[in-house]
Amino acid sequence: MPYAGVIQRYRAYMDLPDHTRPITLLEGATPLIPLPRLAQDLGGECEIYAKFEGLNPTGSFKDRGMTAAISECAGRGVQAVICASTGNTAASAAAYAARAGQRCIVLIPQGKVAAGKLAGAVAYGAQVIQIDGSFDDALTLVVSLSQKYPIALVNSLNPYRLEGQKTAAFEICDDLGAAPDWLCLPVGNAGNITSYWMGFQQYDSLKHTGRPRILGVQAAGSAPLVLGRPVEKPETVATAIRIGRPARGEQALEAAEQSGGRIIAVSDDDILAMQRRLAAEGVWVEPASAAGLAGLAQQVQAGQFDVRGKRIVGICTGHGLKDPEIIAKTMDKPLLVTPTLEALAEVINR
């Protein structure tokens, strides 16, 4: 049978209502890409993989959860959905709502969303509204609105989002034959770390695949779970995790603790350095996606993490095309040469 998305593949393991009507863009089945040079740089004698979620239909991991949330909504005849977003949720909600024939409304913080993500939401036909406030303000508004009007909330507070996102944990176990020793991933609103831990626990209880230790990584300027308090004005180049009040912060802390892992923060410089490092191995991710492996590198360099003999998976949540502005701003202009073989050879041989 041709592949038809995560609901078809994993419906037996997903807690979805009987009325659910699958709405899919053939999300999931993303690759585990070996990173042998990164493994060597961090000490060798280990396996490191990137789970490249940027190869989902709208370019981010959000599609896994959105297919489940929109499918549940479609099954009960919902006509309109709403979300707050720093970008990836907006594009995903807009695409799946369009597929289902639903209206989609998106609230974004003014000037805080990468152009590639905003363009996606607009292209898929969403009504995009900017607010003079933070993501956290936007989330508060959409929750209130969904409680007063017949509009379904599709942020990660929607439990079906987690049911879809946990399928990535199933895929990792199926591809590797067992859970990895460590899972490293960025933490923003904290739905993803929560869903991964749900998935690994469930698969282990059913198939005895084991459970990884989890390293959750926040940006230093947006690290409420590390600081132990909300961040009123979060700032980081990693726009996807620029969130000061994670909706599922408690569950994220529980996942880290229960797994024997931890949540740490890394600098923007560390994040951008890992983004370049991954690109040098052929994997271009948006800045936030590099945070998990940036945290791994920081821990290794600080002597807090021994990679020897370990199998490690880093979750790369979004494609580099979702947020190319950092690269565009810092890259050198391409050289201009006259169209002759001699001129080209001179440049190449410098």
C-alpha positions as CSV (number, residue, x, y, z in Angstrom):
1,M,0.0,0.0,0.0
2,P,1.4,3.5,-0.9
3,Y,2.5,5.6,2.1
4,A,-0.3,7.9,3.2
5,G,1.0,9.8,6.2
6,V,1.5,9.2,9.9
7,I,-2.2,8.5,10.8
8,Q,-2.4,5.6,8.3
9,R,1.0,4.2,9.5
10,Y,0.5,4.6,13.2
11,R,-3.2,5.0,13.9
12,A,-3.2,1.9,16.1
13,Y,-0.8,3.7,18.5
14,M,-2.5,7.1,18.4
15,D,-5.3,8.1,20.8
16,L,-7.6,9.7,18.2
17,P,-11.5,9.7,18.4
18,D,-13.4,7.4,16.1
19,H,-14.8,10.4,14.2
20,T,-11.3,11.5,13.0
21,R,-11.2,11.9,9.2
22,P,-7.6,11.8,8.0
23,I,-6.4,15.0,6.3
24,T,-2.9,14.3,5.1
25,L,-0.1,15.8,2.9
26,L,2.0,12.6,3.3
27,E,3.9,13.9,6.3
28,G,6.4,11.8,8.3
29,A,8.8,9.2,7.1
30,T,11.6,11.7,7.5
31,P,15.2,10.4,7.2
32,L,17.8,9.8,9.9
33,I,20.9,11.2,8.3
34,P,24.2,10.0,9.7
35,L,26.6,12.8,10.7
36,P,30.0,11.0,10.8
37,R,32.1,14.1,10.7
38,L,30.3,15.7,13.6
39,A,30.7,12.4,15.5
40,Q,34.4,12.5,14.8
41,D,34.7,16.1,15.9
42,L,33.0,15.3,19.2
43,G,35.4,12.5,20.0
44,G,34.5,9.7,17.7
45,E,33.5,6.2,18.8
46,C,29.8,7.1,18.5
47,E,26.9,7.4,16.1
48,I,25.2,10.7,15.5
49,Y,22.1,11.1,13.3
50,A,20.0,14.1,12.3
51,K,16.2,13.4,12.2
52,F,15.5,15.9,9.5
53,E,12.0,17.0,10.1
54,G,12.5,19.9,7.7
55,L,11.6,17.4,4.9
56,N,8.0,17.4,6.0
57,P,5.5,19.0,3.5
58,T,5.6,22.5,4.9
59,G,9.2,22.3,6.0
60,S,8.9,21.5,9.7
61,F,8.0,19.0,12.3
62,K,4.7,20.8,13.0
63,D,3.0,18.8,10.2
64,R,3.0,15.6,12.3
65,G,0.8,17.2,14.9
66,M,-1.2,19.3,12.5
67,T,-2.4,16.3,10.5
68,A,-3.8,14.8,13.7
69,A,-5.4,18.1,15.0
70,I,-6.9,19.0,11.7
71,S,-8.1,15.5,11.0
72,E,-10.0,15.4,14.3
73,C,-11.5,18.8,13.6
74,A,-12.6,17.7,10.1
75,G,-14.3,14.6,11.6
76,R,-16.6,16.8,13.7
77,G,-17.3,19.4,11.0
78,V,-15.1,22.2,12.2
79,Q,-15.2,25.1,9.8
80,A,-12.5,27.4,11.2
81,V,-9.2,26.9,13.2
82,I,-6.9,29.3,14.9
83,C,-3.4,29.3,16.3
84,A,-0.7,31.6,17.7
85,S,2.7,31.1,16.0
86,T,6.3,32.1,15.7
87,G,6.1,30.8,12.1
88,N,6.2,27.1,11.7
89,T,2.8,26.4,13.3
90,A,1.2,29.1,11.1
91,A,2.4,27.6,7.9
92,S,1.4,24.1,8.9
93,A,-2.0,25.0,10.2
94,A,-2.7,27.0,7.0
95,A,-1.7,24.1,4.8
96,Y,-3.7,21.4,6.5
97,A,-6.7,23.7,7.0
98,A,-6.6,24.5,3.2
99,R,-6.4,20.7,2.5
100,A,-9.5,20.2,4.7
101,G,-11.4,23.2,3.3
102,Q,-11.3,25.1,6.6
103,R,-10.7,28.7,7.4
104,C,-7.4,29.4,9.2
105,I,-6.7,32.4,11.4
106,V,-3.1,33.0,12.6
107,L,-1.9,35.4,15.3
108,I,1.8,36.3,15.2
109,P,4.0,38.7,17.2
110,Q,4.8,41.8,15.2
111,G,8.2,41.7,13.5
112,K,9.2,38.4,15.1
113,V,8.4,35.8,12.4
114,A,10.8,34.7,9.7
115,A,9.8,35.8,6.2
116,G,9.8,32.3,4.9
117,K,7.4,31.1,7.5
118,L,5.0,34.0,7.1
119,A,5.0,33.6,3.4
120,G,4.0,30.0,3.8
121,A,0.9,30.9,5.9
122,V,-0.1,33.6,3.4
123,A,0.4,31.3,0.4
124,Y,-1.8,28.6,1.9
125,G,-4.6,31.2,2.4
126,A,-4.6,31.9,6.1
127,Q,-5.8,35.2,7.6
128,V,-2.6,36.4,9.3
129,I,-3.0,39.0,12.1
130,Q,0.0,40.7,13.8
131,I,-0.3,41.8,17.4
132,D,1.7,44.4,19.2
133,G,3.0,41.8,21.8
134,S,4.8,38.5,22.2
135,F,4.0,35.0,21.2
136,D,2.8,34.4,24.7
137,D,0.3,37.3,24.4
138,A,-0.9,35.8,21.1
139,L,-1.4,32.4,22.6
140,T,-3.4,33.8,25.5
141,L,-5.7,35.6,23.0
142,V,-6.3,32.5,20.8
143,V,-7.1,30.3,23.8
144,S,-9.7,32.8,25.0
145,L,-11.1,33.2,21.5
146,S,-11.5,29.5,20.9
147,Q,-13.4,29.2,24.2
148,K,-15.9,31.9,23.2
149,Y,-16.4,31.2,19.5
150,P,-16.8,28.1,17.3
151,I,-13.1,28.2,16.3
152,A,-10.9,25.2,17.1
153,L,-7.5,25.8,18.7
154,V,-4.7,23.9,16.9
155,N,-1.7,25.0,19.0
156,S,0.1,22.3,21.0
157,L,-2.3,22.7,23.8
158,N,-4.6,20.7,21.5
159,P,-3.9,17.1,22.8
160,Y,-4.2,15.7,19.3
161,R,-1.1,17.7,18.2
162,L,1.0,15.6,20.6
163,E,-0.6,12.4,19.3
164,G,0.7,13.3,15.8
165,Q,4.1,14.5,16.9
166,K,4.9,11.5,19.0
167,T,5.0,9.4,15.7
168,A,8.5,10.8,15.2
169,A,9.7,8.7,18.2
170,F,8.1,5.6,16.7
171,E,9.9,6.2,13.4
172,I,13.3,6.6,15.1
173,C,12.8,3.3,16.9
174,D,11.6,1.5,13.8
175,D,14.5,2.8,11.8
176,L,17.2,2.1,14.4
177,G,15.6,-1.0,15.8
178,A,15.6,0.5,19.3
179,A,15.6,3.9,21.0
180,P,18.9,5.9,20.8
181,D,20.9,6.4,24.0
182,W,20.3,10.2,23.8
183,L,17.8,12.4,22.0
184,C,18.8,16.1,21.6
185,L,16.3,18.7,20.6
186,P,15.4,22.3,20.7
187,V,12.8,23.5,23.3
188,G,10.4,26.4,22.6
189,N,6.8,26.0,23.5
190,A,7.7,22.5,24.8
191,G,5.1,20.4,22.9
192,N,7.8,18.5,20.9
193,I,9.9,17.3,23.8
194,T,6.7,16.3,25.6
195,S,5.4,14.3,22.6
196,Y,8.7,12.6,22.0
197,W,8.8,11.3,25.5
198,M,5.2,10.1,25.2
199,G,6.1,8.2,22.1
200,F,9.3,6.6,23.5
201,Q,7.5,5.5,26.6
202,Q,4.6,4.1,24.7
203,Y,6.8,2.1,22.2
204,D,9.0,0.8,25.0
205,S,5.9,-0.5,26.9
206,L,4.6,-2.2,23.8
207,K,7.8,-3.3,21.9
208,H,10.5,-3.0,24.5
209,T,12.6,-0.6,22.4
210,G,14.1,1.2,25.4
211,R,14.0,4.9,26.2
212,P,16.5,7.6,25.5
213,R,17.8,10.2,27.8
214,I,16.7,13.6,26.6
215,L,18.7,16.7,26.2
216,G,16.4,19.7,25.8
217,V,18.1,22.9,24.6
218,Q,16.8,26.4,24.8
219,A,18.4,29.6,23.5
220,A,20.1,31.6,26.3
221,G,18.0,34.7,25.6
222,S,14.8,32.6,25.8
223,A,15.4,30.0,28.5
224,P,12.5,30.1,31.0
225,L,12.9,26.4,31.8
226,V,16.6,26.8,32.6
227,L,16.1,30.0,34.6
228,G,13.0,28.6,36.4
229,R,10.9,31.7,35.6
230,P,9.1,33.2,32.6
231,V,11.1,35.5,30.3
232,E,9.0,38.5,29.5
233,K,10.9,39.7,26.5
234,P,12.6,36.6,25.0
235,E,15.3,37.3,22.4
236,T,17.2,35.0,20.1
237,V,18.1,34.6,16.4
238,A,16.3,31.2,16.7
239,T,12.9,32.6,16.1
240,A,11.1,29.2,16.4
241,I,12.0,28.9,20.0
242,R,11.7,32.6,21.0
243,I,9.1,31.8,23.6
244,G,9.1,33.1,27.2
245,R,6.2,31.1,28.7
246,P,6.2,27.5,27.3
247,A,2.7,26.1,27.2
248,R,3.9,22.7,28.2
249,G,6.9,23.7,30.3
250,E,6.0,21.4,33.2
251,Q,5.7,18.4,31.0
252,A,9.0,19.2,29.4
253,L,10.8,19.3,32.7
254,E,9.1,16.0,33.6
255,A,10.3,14.4,30.4
256,A,13.9,15.5,31.0
257,E,13.8,14.3,34.6
258,Q,12.1,11.0,34.0
259,S,14.4,10.2,31.1
260,G,17.5,10.9,33.2
261,G,18.3,13.9,31.0
262,R,18.3,17.6,31.4
263,I,17.4,21.0,29.9
264,I,20.2,23.5,29.2
265,A,20.7,26.8,27.3
266,V,23.2,27.7,24.6
267,S,24.1,31.0,23.1
268,D,23.0,32.3,19.7
269,D,26.7,32.0,18.6
270,D,26.7,28.3,19.5
271,I,23.4,27.8,17.6
272,L,24.7,29.5,14.5
273,A,28.0,27.7,14.6
274,M,26.1,24.3,14.7
275,Q,23.9,25.5,11.9
276,R,27.0,26.1,9.8
277,R,28.5,22.8,11.0
278,L,25.4,20.8,9.9
279,A,25.3,22.6,6.5
280,A,29.0,21.6,6.0
281,E,27.7,18.0,6.1
282,G,24.9,18.7,3.7
283,V,22.0,19.4,6.2
284,W,20.7,23.0,6.1
285,V,18.4,23.7,9.0
286,E,16.8,26.8,10.4
287,P,18.7,28.2,13.4
288,A,16.4,26.8,16.1
289,S,16.8,23.3,14.6
290,A,20.5,23.4,15.3
291,A,20.0,24.1,19.0
292,G,19.7,20.4,20.1
293,L,23.1,19.4,18.6
294,A,24.6,22.7,19.7
295,G,23.7,21.7,23.2
296,L,25.3,18.3,22.7
297,A,28.5,20.0,21.5
298,Q,28.6,22.4,24.4
299,Q,28.1,19.5,26.9
300,V,30.9,17.5,25.3
301,Q,33.3,20.5,25.3
302,A,32.5,21.2,28.9
303,G,33.3,17.6,29.9
304,Q,29.7,17.0,30.9
305,F,28.9,14.4,28.3
306,D,30.8,11.3,27.1
307,V,29.7,10.3,23.6
308,R,31.9,7.1,23.4
309,G,29.8,4.1,22.5
310,K,26.6,6.1,22.3
311,R,24.0,6.3,19.6
312,I,22.6,9.9,19.5
313,V,19.8,11.5,17.5
314,G,19.5,15.2,17.1
315,I,16.1,16.5,16.1
316,C,16.3,19.1,13.3
317,T,12.9,20.6,13.4
318,G,12.8,22.9,10.3
319,H,14.4,23.4,7.0
320,G,16.9,26.2,6.4
321,L,14.7,27.8,3.8
322,K,12.2,28.6,6.6
323,D,14.5,31.2,8.1
324,P,17.3,32.1,5.6
325,E,17.8,35.7,6.7
326,I,20.8,35.0,8.9
327,I,22.7,33.4,6.1
328,A,21.6,36.1,3.6
329,K,22.7,38.9,5.9
330,T,26.2,37.4,6.5
331,M,27.2,35.8,3.3
332,D,29.7,37.4,0.9
333,K,28.4,38.6,-2.4
334,P,29.2,36.2,-5.2
335,L,32.3,37.1,-7.2
336,L,31.5,38.7,-10.6
337,V,33.9,37.7,-13.4
338,T,33.9,38.2,-17.2
339,P,32.5,35.1,-19.0
340,T,35.9,33.7,-20.2
341,L,37.6,30.5,-19.3
342,E,40.8,32.4,-18.3
343,A,39.0,34.7,-15.9
344,L,37.1,31.8,-14.3
345,A,40.3,29.7,-14.0
346,E,42.1,32.6,-12.3
347,V,39.3,32.9,-9.7
348,I,39.2,29.2,-9.0
349,N,42.9,28.8,-8.7
350,R,43.5,31.7,-6.3
